[in-house]
Amino acid sequence: MSKKIALITGITGQDGSYLADLLLKKKYQVIGITSGKGARDNIETIQDRIEWVEGDLTNEEFVRNIVGRYLPDEIYNLASIATVAKPWEHMRELVHLTGLTPIYFLESIRTLSPTTHFFQASSSEMFGAVEVTPQDESTPLHPRNPYGAAKVFAHNMVDVYRSGHNIFAVSGILYNHESPRRPEHFVTRKITSTLAKISLGMDKNLSVGNLDARRDWGFSGDYVRAMHLSLQHEKAQDYVIASGTAHSVREFIEAACAELGIKISWEGEGLSEVGVDEKGTSIVTIAKEFYRPLELHILQGDASRARKELGWSPDVTFEDLVARMVRADIKHQKGLI
Ligand code: GDP
């Protein structure tokens, strides 16, 4: 039997690299689309087993050509400009890649490769100003930033192609998911990397924003498993992929300190709150530049459908996730990885 062909956009990123690991283990032929700009650290060990195609995903002709050339069994569209912190700076690229590129894929599938299964990485950011917690696939979408709004457009187009053209297209509504491969501008990795350095005497202070901001954090490796399962199911539909539990930034810091053997306690309040270690030395402070207003409602997902229909559940708990990230950062700082 010939190998199944999977095409992955965003393959050098956190999710793309975990997904490529998984699909190679499952004996897929993996085609990786790259802009040629991103670092390849995440896929260093497997890059020779991937067939690379370099090009611009905002170019419709390029997308058509790769779909027509490979006629893939599965396409995973994970390419994204992930951070929502400074969306106005690169609005056009953000809207194009997030909103239009998925449609280039859907239209190429419709016209050139109608049996291809398509996975669109949607985001909990689509819920925006949520009115209910937790959210599931039927929760109304009220995006509150351009990234979320563009993701909603792509999410709706997945449904248009699925119901109108009978394309096997799935939108996975992914909540925050982290790993040692998470870039450091996300709060989780920033915490584990900085606290690892502090514990090794290589840094003195972790500066963060809102300690009481809460997120539903899971492990990326678990989430890519859900992506793959969703394309093997008999029916194409949307899935919330989430851990189902929200934790605060403060709890994340406390769990990281526990893993490092640091006894942290909190003093003061508001912007002058500090986290001190057992010697009374301040190691965590609050900085206005990282402070975002507290959301009224919490993004917390209900992944019952994925559990029931795909038999999916996360293997890695919150404490495991933090511990894995901390241990990897310690190794990283010691030059062991
Ligand atoms: P995202 O905003 O959900 O894509 O992910 P982030 O990791 O950037 O932020 C998660 C939450 O952590 C948000 O509610 C932030 O307000 C909060 N947060 C608190 N301190 C920081 C910080 O220093 N950096 C970042 N990025 N987020 C922070």
Residues whose N, C-alpha, C, O or C-beta is under 5 A from the ligand:
A	BS01	GDP	A82 H185 F186 V187 T188 S207 V208 G209 N210 A213 V249 F290 R292
